[in-house]
């Protein structure tokens, strides 16, 4: 009776107010299950993140995205599809995008005739970055995907194996210019962008997927180096993903739980007005707060209160051997709804507006139209020509 009462109270709460849907969750397979549909219809669910396990071919992916949108048209369909090592769809016509570091290397290349060619490698690299952003975004949108978590703004400090060639360059000025060009290509295809991982993940060696990293640099060191691309691109970035990293000289909490980083620095000092999206709350470094490991729902409440607009919880729908389905996401949604009723976090109209701003903009070309489009063909040639 207690759970039924809370369920009714939650339904009334959403009926009496605007809908705020902060959760981005995953699905298990190539098509929606009954459990998937129930979760996607939950008012706290704002979108889906897809993985390689959700991919067979373009026809299947398009059908899956269409089914998701048929449940709720405003659901955000997203994927981690940067290029290089981080690309979920690689077959049936999807372009194998080079790692972003290749653009930085192209930027730094020197021509044989220095006086005549000086500066041209820079222009060619930015042009190619725009082409790559357009190819990536237009191919995804042709299959019904709204949004990709790209680009990476981390600096290549030469220390992080998890970042490494995902970064454009060591120089924050080069990172700013190349990422701005890449985002322009995404914008041309009607896709919003996500700069990550604020304020910078490139200096730490530890991988936050498996442990909680610490960056012991001072606030001024970080602001005068890793944060510069975020400052330079404040009018271009539409969403930002915080790093699961603790910067102890600034705050004892990792960025996604830190009001200092998210509100005082990002919102107030840098003037960022877009969406803040937590990195995956299932990662090892994601739920350790003040020396304690929190439940998914408690971690979500803390992240929302710190300033996150959207929350990622990945790989929890995966069905293990002997299971007919996983109920981890059901428990999470129930507990997060209960914490809302108990006043642990509040609905945010601004956050919902920011989420909806990440949906695909304008009509997307079909795959067959894309293959005949001269702009796409030119961008594809620039993307794949490593000798430029």
LOVO-121458 format. One record per residue (C-alpha): chain; z, y, x. Coordinates in steps of 0.1 Angstrom, whole numbers, plus 5000, padded with zeros to 4 digits. Each point is the difference from the previous one (the first is absolute). Layout:
REM residues N
  c    zz    yy    xx
  A     Z     Y     X
...
***
This chain:
REM residues 388
  c    zz    yy    xx
  A  5000  5000  5000
  A  5008  5024  5029
  A  4965  4996  5015
  A  4984  5004  4966
  A  5020  5032  4994
  A  4989  5014  5034
  A  4964  4991  4994
  A  5000  5019  4967
  A  5017  5030  5016
  A  4974  5001  5027
  A  4972  4998  4974
  A  5016  5029  4981
  A  5003  5020  5032
  A  4963  4997  5007
  A  4991  5006  4964
  A  5020  5033  5000
  A  4986  5013  5033
  A  4969  5002  5021
  A  4991  4968  5019
  A  5009  4999  5037
  A  4987  4969  5017
  A  5010  4999  5037
  A  4995  4963  5009
  A  4970  4986  5018
  A  5002  4962  5000
  A  4978  4971  5009
  A  4984  4971  4982
  A  4998  4964  5011
  A  4963  4989  4998
  A  4964  5007  4991
  A  5006  5007  4963
  A  5030  5012  4980
  A  5026  4975  4988
  A  5021  5004  4968
  A  5028  5012  5023
  A  4978  5025  5017
  A  4989  5015  4967
  A  5036  5003  4988
  A  5010  5019  5032
  A  4970  5023  4999
  A  5009  5010  4965
  A  5036  5009  5010
  A  5004  5038  4998
  A  5014  5002  5035
  A  4969  4984  5015
  A  4975  5026  5012
  A  4976  4979  5019
  A  4989  4970  5019
  A  4995  4994  5037
  A  4974  4973  5009
  A  4999  4977  5030
  A  4976  4975  5015
  A  5013  4973  4977
  A  4987  5020  4971
  A  4964  5000  5014
  A  4973  4974  4996
  A  4969  5022  4996
  A  4988  5033  4986
  A  4994  4985  4965
  A  5035  4985  4998
  A  5016  5032  5014
  A  4981  5022  4975
  A  5011  4977  4971
  A  5036  5001  5011
  A  5001  5038  5003
  A  4983  5003  4966
  A  5027  4977  4984
  A  5028  5021  5016
  A  4985  5032  4986
  A  4996  4984  4965
  A  5037  4996  4998
  A  5008  5036  5010
  A  4972  5023  5011
  A  5023  5022  5020
  A  5013  4972  5023
  A  4992  5008  5036
  A  4982  4972  5018
  A  5005  5003  5038
  A  4996  4981  5032
  A  5008  5003  5037
  A  4964  5002  5013
  A  5000  5022  5032
  A  4975  4982  5021
  A  5005  4980  5032
  A  5029  4976  4997
  A  5010  5013  4966
  A  4972  4992  4975
  A  5005  4977  4970
  A  4964  4994  4990
  A  4976  4989  5027
  A  4973  4978  4984
  A  4973  5001  4973
  A  4986  5033  5013
  A  5031  5020  5008
  A  4995  5019  5033
  A  5022  4990  5030
  A  5014  5034  5009
  A  5008  5006  5036
  A  5036  5009  5010
  A  5007  5037  4999
  A  5006  5001  5038
  A  4963  4996  5005
  A  4995  5035  4985
  A  5026  5014  5024
  A  4981  4984  5029
  A  4968  5014  4988
  A  5016  5035  4997
  A  5011  4997  5037
  A  4966  4987  5013
  A  4982  5022  5026
  A  4963  5002  5001
  A  4980  4995  5032
  A  4988  5036  4999
  A  5034  5017  4997
  A  4987  5036  4995
  A  4975  4991  4973
  A  5020  4973  4982
  A  5034  5016  5002
  A  5017  4999  4966
  A  4973  4979  4982
  A  5021  4968  5002
  A  5027  5019  4980
  A  4975  5009  4973
  A  4985  4965  4999
  A  5035  4985  4997
  A  5010  5022  4970
  A  4966  4993  4983
  A  5005  4963  5005
  A  5036  5002  4987
  A  4987  5016  4968
  A  4974  4972  4997
  A  5027  4973  5004
  A  5022  5016  4974
  A  4971  5001  4976
  A  4989  4964  5006
  A  5036  4987  4996
  A  5007  5019  4968
  A  4967  4996  4983
  A  5000  4962  5005
  A  5035  4997  4986
  A  4992  5022  4970
  A  4968  4981  4993
  A  5023  4970  4992
  A  5026  5020  4980
  A  5026  5008  5026
  A  5014  5035  4997
  A  5018  5006  5033
  A  5005  4989  5036
  A  5031  5006  5021
  A  4980  5019  5027
  A  4998  5016  5025
  A  5027  4994  5027
  A  5012  5033  5015
  A  5023  4983  5026
  A  4994  5010  5036
  A  4990  4973  5025
  A  5029  5003  5024
  A  4990  4967  5016
  A  5033  4984  4989
  A  4995  4985  4965
  A  4982  4967  4996
  A  5001  5004  4962
  A  4982  5034  5002
  A  4978  4998  5032
  A  4963  5002  4990
  A  5009  5010  4964
  A  5007  5035  5015
  A  4971  5024  5007
  A  5014  5015  5032
  A  5030  5011  5020
  A  4992  5038  4996
  A  5013  5013  4966
  A  4971  5025  4999
  A  4974  4972  5003
  A  5019  4979  4974
  A  5000  5030  4976
  A  4963  5006  5003
  A  4989  4964  4998
  A  5023  4992  4971
  A  4989  5031  4981
  A  4964  4989  5005
  A  5008  4965  4988
  A  5018  5013  4969
  A  4969  5022  4993
  A  4979  4968  4998
  A  5026  4985  4976
  A  4999  5031  4979
  A  4962  4999  4998
  A  5004  4965  4985
  A  5026  5012  4975
  A  5030  4985  5017
  A  5033  5016  5008
  A  5017  4995  5034
  A  5033  4988  5014
  A  5012  5013  5034
  A  5024  4976  5017
  A  5026  4994  5014
  A  5020  5033  4998
  A  5014  5014  5023
  A  4985  4976  5025
  A  5002  4962  5007
  A  4980  5000  5033
  A  5029  5006  5024
  A  5021  4970  4991
  A  4994  4965  5012
  A  5017  4981  4973
  A  4980  4988  4970
  A  5017  5011  4967
  A  4985  4969  4983
  A  5026  4980  5020
  A  5027  5024  5011
  A  5012  5035  4996
  A  4987  5023  5027
  A  5018  5029  5015
  A  4984  5031  5015
  A  5025  5020  5021
  A  4979  5031  5007
  A  5013  5034  4989
  A  4989  5017  4968
  A  4981  5026  5020
  A  4982  4974  5021
  A  4988  4982  4968
  A  4990  5033  4982
  A  4981  5013  5030
  A  4980  4967  5004
  A  4998  4973  4974
  A  5005  5023  4970
  A  4972  5024  5010
  A  4972  4982  4981
  A  5020  5002  4968
  A  5006  5037  5005
  A  4963  5006  5008
  A  4988  4980  4970
  A  5024  5012  4973
  A  4972  5012  4978
  A  4979  4968  5004
  A  5026  4971  4997
  A  5005  4988  4965
  A  5027  4974  5007
  A  5023  4990  5028
  A  5017  4967  5009
  A  5033  5004  5020
  A  5007  4977  5030
  A  5027  4974  4997
  A  5015  5015  5032
  A  5034  5016  5007
  A  5001  5032  5020
  A  5037  5002  5008
  A  4999  5035  5015
  A  4987  5012  4966
  A  5016  4977  4974
  A  5018  4966  4999
  A  4976  4988  4972
  A  4965  4988  5005
  A  4974  5025  4987
  A  4993  4984  4966
  A  5037  5005  4991
  A  5005  5033  5018
  A  5003  5033  4980
  A  4999  5018  5033
  A  4965  4987  5008
  A  4985  4998  4965
  A  5015  5031  4984
  A  5011  5024  5027
  A  4972  4993  5025
  A  4970  4986  4981
  A  5004  5019  4967
  A  5017  5033  5010
  A  4991  5005  5037
  A  4964  4986  4999
  A  4994  5009  4963
  A  4986  4966  4991
  A  4993  4997  4963
  A  4983  4966  4997
  A  5014  4965  4993
  A  5025  4984  5023
  A  4996  4962  5000
  A  5026  4977  5015
  A  4988  4973  5024
  A  5005  4964  4988
  A  5036  4996  4989
  A  4998  4963  5009
  A  4996  5007  5037
  A  5030  4991  5023
  A  5006  5037  5008
  A  4996  5012  4965
  A  5033  4993  4982
  A  5026  5004  5028
  A  5019  5031  4991
  A  5032  5012  5017
  A  5005  4966  5015
  A  4995  4980  4968
  A  4971  4980  4986
  A  4993  5013  4964
  A  4985  4982  4971
  A  4964  5010  4992
  A  5012  5020  4970
  A  5028  5018  5019
  A  4975  5008  5028
  A  4975  5013  4975
  A  5026  5023  4984
  A  5010  5014  5034
  A  4964  5006  5009
  A  4993  5018  4967
  A  5030  5022  5004
  A  4991  5008  5036
  A  4966  5013  4988
  A  4975  4972  4997
  A  4977  5002  4970
  A  4986  4964  5003
  A  5014  4968  5013
  A  4982  4970  5015
  A  5014  4965  4995
  A  4976  4975  5015
  A  4996  4962  5001
  A  5027  4992  4974
  A  4977  4984  4974
  A  4990  4973  5025
  A  5006  4966  4984
  A  5018  4976  5024
  A  4997  4962  5000
  A  5017  4986  4969
  A  4999  5033  4981
  A  4979  5007  4969
  A  5006  5038  5006
  A  5022  5023  5019
  A  5025  5021  4981
  A  5010  5023  5028
  A  4980  5029  4986
  A  5013  4994  4965
  A  5036  5003  5013
  A  4991  5030  5020
  A  4984  5019  4971
  A  5029  4990  4977
  A  5026  5012  5026
  A  4982  5032  5007
  A  4998  5007  4963
  A  5037  4994  4997
  A  5007  5023  5029
  A  4980  5027  4982
  A  5022  4996  4969
  A  5031  5002  5021
  A  4989  5033  5016
  A  4993  4987  5035
  A  4966  5017  5000
  A  4981  5022  4976
  A  4965  5002  4986
  A  4977  5026  5017
  A  4971  5016  4983
  A  4988  5014  5033
  A  5000  4965  5016
  A  4979  4987  4971
  A  4975  5028  5003
  A  4997  4993  5038
  A  4994  4963  4993
  A  4972  5007  4975
  A  4984  5024  5025
  A  4993  4969  5022
  A  4977  4983  4975
  A  4963  4999  5008
  A  4982  5033  4994
  A  4967  5001  4983
  A  4977  4971  4992
  A  4996  4973  5027
  A  4966  4986  5010
  A  4994  4964  4992
  A  4995  4977  5030
  A  4962  4997  4993
  A  4997  5038  4997
  A  5020  5004  5033
  A  4975  4978  5018
  A  4972  5023  4990
  A  5019  5032  5007
  A  4985  5019  5030
  A  5034  5017  5007
  A  5018  4966  5002
  A  4972  4985  5021
  A  5003  5029  5025
  A  5038  4997  5001
  A  4998  4963  5005
  A  4977  5004  5030
  A  5023  5026  5016
  A  5030  4977  4993
  A  4985  4969  5017
  A  4983  5017  5029
  A  5027  4998  5027
  A  4976  5014  5026
  A  4999  5035  4984
***
